[in-house]
Amino acid sequence: MTDIRKDTSALEPEASRSTPVPMPRTAWADNLKVVLVAGVIAAHATMAWTGLGTWVFDEPPVREPLLTVLTLVTAVVSLFGLPVFFLLAGYFTPRSLERKGTRRFLTDRALRLLVPMVAFIVLLSPWIEFVDPDNSGWSQGFWAFVPHVLWPPAPGPTWFLGVLFVLSVGYAGVRAVWPRRHSGPVPLRLWHLLALAALVAVASWTIRLGVPMGEERWHLAIAQSPGWLAGFVIGILAAERSWLPLEPDLARRVRHVAWAAMLLSVVAIAVSGPLGYAMELYLGGVTWQSGLLAAIEGVIITTASLWVVDLFQRRFDRQGPLARQLARSAFAAFLVHQGVLVGLVLGSREVGTAPEVSYVAVASMGIAISFLVGWLLTKVPGVRRIV
């Protein structure tokens, strides 16, 4: 990943060297990209030491009160973290399609999204899956294990790139049938976001009747897929209708609604135990708890994700040399971080420190080493054009 330009997506590398006219840098998007990738790395480390979600390892959990703090923070941020990724990607998609044309746009997306995903599956996934405790019963050696990983493929975190490619193809198809009309800015109203929140809530609750949160289908957390689509659509509309930066009054109301919804989610999670409600009731099925979580999640996705992007556009649109290097390395850091974390977790077991020490060490070192490896990859000829 490199300098995000005004026609590029959140995890899209720099424009092709053949691009005749470089587009201006967008520092706020670079900065947000770095924060998002670092957040993903920290989140995966957190999952290992809290038991939340599905990651490669489940380590001895950290102790209270850290466990409760991490659980609440991770649970809330997970509701809108990925939609921010998709929103940022969607925001730069219309300009990219218009500038490149459909054929070049799709070719470019295939190169920058599918090639890294295939590289992860071939180069990193076999080793990661081999040490996964779920495969501990395998006794025939590593090389005999590899074909079982390559098909069906295990994309790890690069599933995001595959989904983003599908959404990009879908948008290109829509614009091929219904070309964009350049009619000037279209005002955004809070009720627009709340209406979309209702659609996301209904879709999420319906999907979770069959696939609860925390379960995967085809290596995808399908239960959260309405939020991915909503984030991408908001990004598309924000770009096409000039919604960003938000009007000050609207930004204030969006922020207030987002924080109120996040607070409500914290309260709902915190009181579930004392009231005798199992967390499984919130994850799916015909329960009012599942409906409540879906409703809160819909509001958070449509308001918190847009608020975060607006905040960075307004307040964090400057960069120094270090920030530029981090942004240049972020995409590659995203690609390698799973392998880095797995190695660090295995190393922490050998050291045998307290869970809290291991968690902090792995999370912090995971971020630093992933970005360092990412920076080194950007120096490799051929590879740097993709990452």
C-alpha positions as CSV (number, residue, x, y, z in Angstrom):
1,M,0.0,0.0,0.0
2,T,1.2,3.5,-0.7
3,D,0.1,7.0,-1.0
4,I,-3.7,7.1,-1.2
5,R,-4.6,9.4,-4.0
6,K,-8.0,10.9,-4.8
7,D,-8.9,8.1,-7.1
8,T,-7.8,5.2,-4.9
9,S,-9.4,2.9,-2.4
10,A,-8.6,2.5,1.3
11,L,-6.3,-0.5,0.7
12,E,-5.3,0.2,-2.9
13,P,-1.7,0.7,-3.7
14,E,-0.3,3.7,-5.6
15,A,-1.4,4.6,-9.1
16,S,0.3,2.8,-11.9
17,R,3.6,4.3,-13.1
18,S,2.0,4.8,-16.5
19,T,-0.6,7.2,-15.1
20,P,0.0,10.4,-17.0
21,V,-1.0,13.0,-14.4
22,P,-0.5,12.1,-10.7
23,M,-3.5,13.0,-8.5
24,P,-3.0,15.2,-5.4
25,R,-2.2,13.3,-2.1
26,T,-5.0,12.9,0.4
27,A,-3.2,12.9,3.8
28,W,-6.3,12.4,5.9
29,A,-7.0,9.1,4.1
30,D,-3.4,8.0,4.4
31,N,-3.5,8.7,8.1
32,L,-6.8,6.9,8.6
33,K,-5.5,3.9,6.6
34,V,-2.6,3.6,9.0
35,V,-4.9,3.7,12.0
36,L,-7.2,1.1,10.5
37,V,-4.5,-1.4,9.7
38,A,-2.9,-0.9,13.1
39,G,-6.3,-1.4,14.6
40,V,-6.8,-4.7,12.8
41,I,-3.5,-6.0,14.0
42,A,-4.3,-5.0,17.6
43,A,-7.8,-6.5,17.3
44,H,-6.4,-9.9,16.2
45,A,-4.0,-9.9,19.1
46,T,-6.9,-9.0,21.4
47,M,-9.0,-11.8,20.1
48,A,-6.2,-14.3,21.1
49,W,-6.2,-13.2,24.7
50,T,-9.9,-12.6,25.2
51,G,-11.5,-15.4,23.4
52,L,-13.6,-13.1,21.3
53,G,-14.4,-13.9,17.7
54,T,-12.5,-16.5,15.7
55,W,-8.8,-16.2,15.3
56,V,-5.9,-18.7,14.9
57,F,-5.1,-19.1,18.6
58,D,-6.9,-18.9,22.0
59,E,-4.4,-18.0,24.7
60,P,-4.9,-17.9,28.4
61,P,-7.1,-14.8,28.8
62,V,-5.9,-11.6,30.4
63,R,-7.3,-11.0,33.9
64,E,-9.8,-8.5,35.2
65,P,-10.4,-5.7,34.9
66,L,-8.4,-5.7,31.6
67,L,-10.5,-8.5,30.2
68,T,-13.8,-6.6,30.7
69,V,-12.3,-3.4,29.2
70,L,-10.9,-5.2,26.2
71,T,-14.1,-7.1,25.7
72,L,-16.3,-4.0,25.7
73,V,-14.0,-2.0,23.5
74,T,-13.5,-4.8,21.0
75,A,-17.2,-5.7,20.9
76,V,-18.2,-2.0,20.1
77,V,-15.4,-1.2,17.7
78,S,-16.0,-4.5,15.8
79,L,-19.5,-3.3,15.0
80,F,-18.2,-0.5,12.7
81,G,-14.5,-1.1,12.2
82,L,-14.8,-3.0,8.9
83,P,-17.5,-0.7,7.5
84,V,-15.0,2.1,7.9
85,F,-12.6,0.2,5.7
86,F,-15.4,-0.3,3.1
87,L,-16.5,3.3,3.3
88,L,-13.1,4.6,2.7
89,A,-12.7,2.2,-0.2
90,G,-16.0,3.2,-1.7
91,Y,-15.3,6.9,-1.3
92,F,-12.4,6.7,-3.8
93,T,-14.0,4.3,-6.2
94,P,-16.1,6.6,-8.4
95,R,-13.2,8.9,-9.3
96,S,-11.1,5.9,-10.1
97,L,-13.7,4.4,-12.4
98,E,-14.3,7.7,-14.2
99,R,-10.6,8.4,-14.7
100,K,-9.6,4.9,-15.9
101,G,-12.7,3.6,-17.6
102,T,-14.3,0.3,-16.9
103,R,-11.8,-2.1,-18.5
104,R,-8.7,-0.5,-17.0
105,F,-10.5,0.0,-13.6
106,L,-11.4,-3.7,-13.4
107,T,-7.9,-4.8,-14.6
108,D,-6.3,-2.6,-12.0
109,R,-8.5,-3.8,-9.2
110,A,-7.8,-7.4,-10.1
111,L,-4.1,-6.8,-10.0
112,R,-4.1,-4.8,-6.7
113,L,-6.7,-6.9,-4.8
114,L,-6.7,-10.4,-6.2
115,V,-3.0,-10.9,-6.7
116,P,-2.2,-10.0,-3.1
117,M,-4.9,-12.3,-1.9
118,V,-3.6,-15.2,-4.0
119,A,-0.1,-14.5,-2.7
120,F,-1.3,-14.7,0.9
121,I,-3.1,-18.0,0.2
122,V,-0.1,-19.6,-1.5
123,L,2.8,-18.2,0.6
124,L,1.4,-17.6,4.1
125,S,-1.8,-19.5,4.6
126,P,-0.3,-23.1,4.6
127,W,2.1,-22.2,7.4
128,I,-0.5,-20.4,9.5
129,E,-3.1,-23.2,9.0
130,F,-0.6,-25.9,9.8
131,V,0.0,-24.5,13.3
132,D,-3.7,-23.7,13.9
133,P,-4.9,-25.9,16.8
134,D,-8.0,-26.8,14.7
135,N,-5.6,-28.8,12.5
136,S,-3.6,-30.4,15.4
137,G,-4.8,-33.9,14.4
138,W,-2.9,-33.8,11.1
139,S,0.0,-36.3,11.3
140,Q,1.2,-36.6,7.6
141,G,3.6,-33.6,7.6
142,F,3.5,-30.1,6.2
143,W,3.8,-30.7,2.5
144,A,1.1,-33.2,2.5
145,F,-1.0,-30.7,4.3
146,V,-0.5,-27.9,1.8
147,P,-3.0,-29.1,-0.9
148,H,-5.8,-29.2,1.8
149,V,-5.2,-25.5,2.4
150,L,-4.9,-24.4,-1.2
151,W,-8.3,-25.8,-2.0
152,P,-10.6,-24.7,-0.7
153,P,-8.4,-21.7,-0.1
154,A,-8.0,-20.1,3.3
155,P,-7.7,-16.4,2.6
156,G,-7.2,-15.2,6.2
157,P,-7.6,-11.5,6.5
158,T,-7.3,-11.0,2.7
159,W,-11.0,-12.1,2.4
160,F,-11.5,-8.3,2.6
161,L,-9.7,-7.8,-0.7
162,G,-11.9,-10.5,-2.4
163,V,-15.1,-8.9,-1.1
164,L,-13.9,-5.4,-2.1
165,F,-13.2,-6.7,-5.6
166,V,-16.7,-8.1,-5.9
167,L,-18.2,-4.8,-4.7
168,S,-16.0,-2.9,-7.2
169,V,-17.2,-5.1,-10.1
170,G,-20.7,-4.6,-8.9
171,Y,-20.3,-0.8,-8.9
172,A,-18.7,-0.8,-12.3
173,G,-21.6,-2.9,-13.6
174,V,-24.2,-0.5,-12.2
175,R,-22.5,2.5,-13.7
176,A,-22.2,0.7,-17.1
177,V,-26.0,0.4,-17.1
178,W,-26.9,3.6,-15.2
179,P,-24.1,6.2,-15.9
180,R,-23.6,8.8,-13.1
181,R,-25.3,12.1,-13.5
182,H,-23.1,15.1,-12.5
183,S,-25.8,17.3,-11.0
184,G,-23.8,18.9,-8.2
185,P,-23.9,18.2,-4.5
186,V,-26.9,16.5,-3.0
187,P,-27.5,17.4,0.7
188,L,-27.2,14.6,3.3
189,R,-29.8,14.5,6.0
190,L,-29.7,12.5,9.3
191,W,-32.9,10.7,8.4
192,H,-31.1,9.3,5.3
193,L,-28.6,7.6,7.5
194,L,-31.2,6.3,10.0
195,A,-33.3,4.9,7.1
196,L,-30.2,3.0,5.9
197,A,-29.6,1.9,9.5
198,A,-33.0,0.3,9.5
199,L,-32.3,-1.6,6.3
200,V,-29.0,-2.8,7.7
201,A,-30.7,-3.9,11.0
202,V,-33.4,-5.9,9.2
203,A,-30.9,-7.5,6.8
204,S,-28.5,-8.4,9.7
205,W,-31.2,-9.8,11.9
206,T,-32.6,-11.9,9.0
207,I,-29.2,-13.3,8.1
208,R,-28.4,-14.1,11.7
209,L,-31.5,-16.4,11.9
210,G,-29.3,-18.9,10.0
211,V,-25.8,-17.7,10.6
212,P,-25.2,-16.2,14.0
213,M,-22.4,-13.7,14.7
214,G,-19.1,-15.5,15.4
215,E,-19.8,-18.2,12.8
216,E,-18.2,-18.2,9.4
217,R,-19.3,-19.5,6.0
218,W,-16.7,-19.8,3.3
219,H,-14.2,-18.1,5.6
220,L,-16.5,-15.0,5.9
221,A,-18.4,-13.6,8.8
222,I,-21.6,-13.5,6.8
223,A,-23.6,-12.2,9.7
224,Q,-21.8,-8.8,9.4
225,S,-22.0,-8.6,5.6
226,P,-24.8,-6.0,5.5
227,G,-22.5,-3.6,7.3
228,W,-19.8,-4.1,4.7
229,L,-22.2,-3.3,1.9
230,A,-23.6,-0.3,3.7
231,G,-20.1,1.1,4.3
232,F,-19.2,0.8,0.7
233,V,-22.5,2.3,-0.5
234,I,-22.1,5.2,2.0
235,G,-18.6,5.8,0.6
236,I,-19.9,5.8,-3.0
237,L,-22.7,8.2,-2.2
238,A,-20.4,10.5,-0.2
239,A,-18.1,10.8,-3.2
240,E,-20.8,11.2,-5.8
241,R,-22.9,13.6,-3.8
242,S,-20.1,15.6,-2.1
243,W,-21.2,14.7,1.4
244,L,-17.7,15.1,2.9
245,P,-16.7,17.0,4.9
246,L,-20.1,17.0,6.6
247,E,-21.9,20.2,7.3
248,P,-21.0,21.3,10.9
249,D,-24.5,20.9,12.3
250,L,-25.0,17.6,10.7
251,A,-21.5,16.4,11.8
252,R,-22.5,17.3,15.4
253,R,-25.7,15.4,15.2
254,V,-24.1,12.4,13.6
255,R,-21.5,12.3,16.3
256,H,-24.0,12.5,19.1
257,V,-26.1,9.7,17.6
258,A,-23.0,7.5,17.0
259,W,-21.8,7.9,20.6
260,A,-25.3,7.4,22.0
261,A,-25.6,4.1,20.1
262,M,-22.1,3.0,21.2
263,L,-23.0,3.8,24.8
264,L,-26.2,1.8,24.4
265,S,-24.3,-1.2,23.1
266,V,-21.9,-1.1,26.0
267,V,-24.8,-1.0,28.5
268,A,-26.5,-3.8,26.7
269,I,-23.4,-6.0,26.8
270,A,-22.5,-5.0,30.4
271,V,-26.0,-5.8,31.9
272,S,-26.6,-9.0,30.0
273,G,-24.7,-11.1,32.6
274,P,-26.3,-9.6,35.7
275,L,-29.8,-9.9,34.1
276,G,-29.1,-13.6,33.2
277,Y,-29.1,-13.1,29.4
278,A,-26.5,-15.4,27.7
279,M,-24.5,-13.5,25.1
280,E,-25.6,-16.1,22.5
281,L,-29.1,-14.5,22.6
282,Y,-27.6,-11.3,21.1
283,L,-25.7,-13.1,18.3
284,G,-28.7,-14.5,16.3
285,G,-31.9,-16.3,16.3
286,V,-35.5,-15.2,16.9
287,T,-34.8,-13.2,20.1
288,W,-35.4,-9.6,21.0
289,Q,-31.8,-9.4,22.1
290,S,-30.7,-10.2,18.6
291,G,-33.1,-7.6,17.2
292,L,-31.8,-5.0,19.6
293,L,-28.2,-5.6,18.7
294,A,-29.0,-5.5,15.0
295,A,-30.8,-2.2,15.5
296,I,-27.9,-0.7,17.5
297,E,-25.4,-2.0,15.0
298,G,-27.2,-0.5,12.1
299,V,-27.1,2.9,13.7
300,I,-23.5,2.6,14.6
301,I,-22.4,1.5,11.2
302,T,-24.1,4.3,9.4
303,T,-23.2,7.1,11.8
304,A,-19.9,6.1,13.5
305,S,-18.2,5.1,10.3
306,L,-19.1,8.3,8.6
307,W,-18.2,10.4,11.6
308,V,-14.7,8.8,11.8
309,V,-14.0,9.5,8.1
310,D,-15.3,13.1,8.5
311,L,-13.2,13.5,11.6
312,F,-10.0,12.5,9.8
313,Q,-10.8,14.7,6.8
314,R,-11.2,17.7,9.1
315,R,-8.6,17.2,11.8
316,F,-5.9,14.9,10.5
317,D,-5.1,16.1,7.0
318,R,-1.4,16.7,7.6
319,Q,1.6,14.4,7.3
320,G,5.3,14.3,8.2
321,P,7.9,12.0,6.7
322,L,7.2,9.2,9.2
323,A,3.4,9.3,8.6
324,R,4.1,9.1,4.8
325,Q,6.3,6.0,5.3
326,L,3.7,4.3,7.5
327,A,1.0,5.0,4.9
328,R,3.3,3.6,2.2
329,S,3.8,0.4,4.2
330,A,0.2,-0.1,5.5
331,F,-1.1,-2.3,2.7
332,A,1.8,-4.7,2.9
333,A,1.6,-4.6,6.7
334,F,-2.0,-5.7,6.4
335,L,-1.0,-8.6,4.1
336,V,1.7,-10.0,6.4
337,H,0.4,-9.2,9.9
338,Q,-1.3,-12.6,10.3
339,G,2.0,-14.4,9.9
340,V,3.8,-11.9,12.1
341,L,1.3,-12.3,14.9
342,V,1.3,-16.1,14.7
343,G,5.1,-16.1,15.0
344,L,5.0,-13.8,18.0
345,V,2.3,-15.8,19.8
346,L,4.3,-19.0,19.4
347,G,7.3,-17.1,20.7
348,S,5.4,-15.8,23.7
349,R,4.5,-19.3,24.7
350,E,8.2,-20.1,24.9
351,V,8.9,-17.1,27.1
352,G,6.0,-18.0,29.5
353,T,5.2,-14.5,30.8
354,A,1.9,-13.4,32.4
355,P,-1.0,-13.2,29.9
356,E,-1.2,-9.4,30.2
357,V,2.5,-9.0,29.4
358,S,2.3,-11.4,26.5
359,Y,-0.7,-9.6,25.1
360,V,0.8,-6.1,25.3
361,A,4.1,-7.4,23.9
362,V,2.5,-9.3,21.0
363,A,0.1,-6.5,20.1
364,S,2.7,-3.7,20.1
365,M,5.5,-5.8,18.5
366,G,3.0,-7.1,15.9
367,I,2.1,-3.6,14.8
368,A,5.8,-2.5,14.6
369,I,7.1,-5.6,12.9
370,S,4.2,-5.8,10.4
371,F,4.8,-2.2,9.3
372,L,8.6,-2.8,9.2
373,V,8.1,-5.9,7.0
374,G,5.6,-3.9,4.9
375,W,8.2,-1.2,4.4
376,L,10.8,-3.7,3.3
377,L,8.3,-5.2,0.8
378,T,7.8,-1.8,-0.8
379,K,11.5,-1.8,-1.6
380,V,11.3,-5.0,-3.6
381,P,11.1,-4.4,-7.4
382,G,7.9,-5.8,-8.9
383,V,6.3,-6.3,-5.5
384,R,6.2,-2.6,-4.8
385,R,4.0,-2.0,-7.8
386,I,1.3,-4.1,-6.2
387,V,1.8,-3.3,-2.5
